Amino acid sequence: MARILRGEIRWADLNPVRGREQARFRPILILSHDVFNMRSGTVIAMAITSQPQRAGFPLTLELDEAGLPKRSWVKISQIRTLSIERVGKRIGTATPEQLDQVIEGLDEIIGS
């Protein structure tokens, strides 16, 4: 598999899940740094949905200009560590500004 890089949007198989976790084969945003992705065998990512979201920032962030085929939102509250075996083809890339906003939203949710 090609290197998995921070800020990439890739397909991933999120099944099996429990409760209100995001399921199915769907896009994810890679948050973890490149070295972590290469050495750990896992990535830290957030689920992306094409369903319009009622919750705004910091729980979700619309990803425009990211190369996705549909209008999409990253679900900042849906962060997961995934085996690289679950991660598939690259779809697009978030802008550095979008990635900064996602990290800011996560910081608002978990506190610092």
C-alpha positions as CSV (number, residue, x, y, z in Angstrom):
1,M,0.0,0.0,0.0
2,A,1.1,3.5,-0.7
3,R,2.2,5.7,2.2
4,I,-0.8,7.1,4.2
5,L,-0.3,10.8,4.8
6,R,-1.8,13.2,7.3
7,G,-4.7,15.2,5.7
8,E,-5.5,12.6,3.1
9,I,-9.1,11.5,2.6
10,R,-9.3,7.8,2.0
11,W,-11.9,5.0,1.8
12,A,-12.1,2.8,4.9
13,D,-14.1,-0.2,6.1
14,L,-15.4,0.8,9.5
15,N,-17.4,-2.4,10.2
16,P,-18.0,-3.9,12.7
17,V,-19.2,-1.1,14.9
18,R,-21.2,-0.7,18.1
19,G,-23.9,1.8,19.1
20,R,-23.7,5.1,17.4
21,E,-20.4,4.7,15.7
22,Q,-20.2,5.5,12.0
23,A,-20.4,2.3,9.9
24,R,-19.9,0.9,6.4
25,F,-17.3,1.6,3.8
26,R,-16.9,5.4,3.9
27,P,-14.4,8.2,3.6
28,I,-12.2,9.1,6.5
29,L,-9.8,12.0,7.2
30,I,-6.3,10.9,8.3
31,L,-5.2,12.9,11.4
32,S,-2.1,11.1,12.6
33,H,1.3,12.1,11.4
34,D,3.1,10.3,8.5
35,V,5.7,8.7,10.7
36,F,3.1,7.3,13.1
37,N,1.1,5.9,10.1
38,M,4.2,4.2,8.7
39,R,5.5,2.7,11.9
40,S,2.5,1.8,14.0
41,G,0.4,-0.2,11.5
42,T,-2.6,2.0,12.4
43,V,-3.9,5.5,11.6
44,I,-6.0,7.9,13.7
45,A,-8.9,9.2,11.6
46,M,-12.3,10.8,11.6
47,A,-15.4,9.6,9.7
48,I,-16.8,11.6,6.9
49,T,-20.5,11.7,5.9
50,S,-22.5,13.0,3.0
51,Q,-25.6,13.4,5.1
52,P,-26.4,17.0,6.0
53,Q,-25.5,17.7,9.6
54,R,-27.6,19.5,12.2
55,A,-24.7,19.9,14.5
56,G,-22.2,22.5,13.5
57,F,-18.7,23.2,14.6
58,P,-17.0,21.8,16.7
59,L,-18.9,18.5,16.2
60,T,-18.8,18.7,12.4
61,L,-17.0,20.6,9.7
62,E,-18.0,20.9,6.0
63,L,-15.2,19.8,3.7
64,D,-15.4,21.9,0.6
65,E,-12.6,21.8,-2.0
66,A,-11.3,18.5,-0.7
67,G,-11.9,16.4,-3.9
68,L,-15.0,14.6,-2.6
69,P,-17.7,13.7,-5.1
70,K,-20.5,14.8,-2.8
71,R,-21.0,17.6,-0.3
72,S,-19.4,16.2,2.8
73,W,-18.8,16.8,6.5
74,V,-16.1,15.4,8.8
75,K,-17.6,14.2,12.0
76,I,-15.1,15.5,14.5
77,S,-16.7,13.6,17.4
78,Q,-16.1,10.3,15.5
79,I,-12.4,9.8,15.9
80,R,-11.0,6.3,15.7
81,T,-7.8,4.3,15.5
82,L,-7.9,2.0,12.6
83,S,-5.6,-0.8,11.3
84,I,-4.0,0.2,8.0
85,E,-5.6,-3.0,6.7
86,R,-9.0,-1.2,6.9
87,V,-7.7,1.8,4.9
88,G,-8.1,1.9,1.1
89,K,-7.8,4.2,-1.9
90,R,-7.0,7.9,-1.6
91,I,-10.0,10.1,-2.6
92,G,-8.7,13.6,-1.9
93,T,-6.9,15.8,0.5
94,A,-8.1,18.3,3.1
95,T,-6.5,21.8,3.0
96,P,-4.1,22.7,5.8
97,E,-6.7,25.2,7.0
98,Q,-9.4,22.5,7.2
99,L,-7.0,20.2,9.0
100,D,-6.3,23.0,11.5
101,Q,-10.0,23.6,12.0
102,V,-10.6,19.9,12.6
103,I,-7.9,19.8,15.3
104,E,-9.3,23.0,16.8
105,G,-12.8,21.4,17.0
106,L,-11.3,18.3,18.6
107,D,-9.6,20.4,21.2
108,E,-12.9,22.1,22.0
109,I,-14.6,18.8,22.5
110,I,-11.9,17.2,24.7
111,G,-10.5,20.3,26.3
112,S,-6.9,21.2,26.8
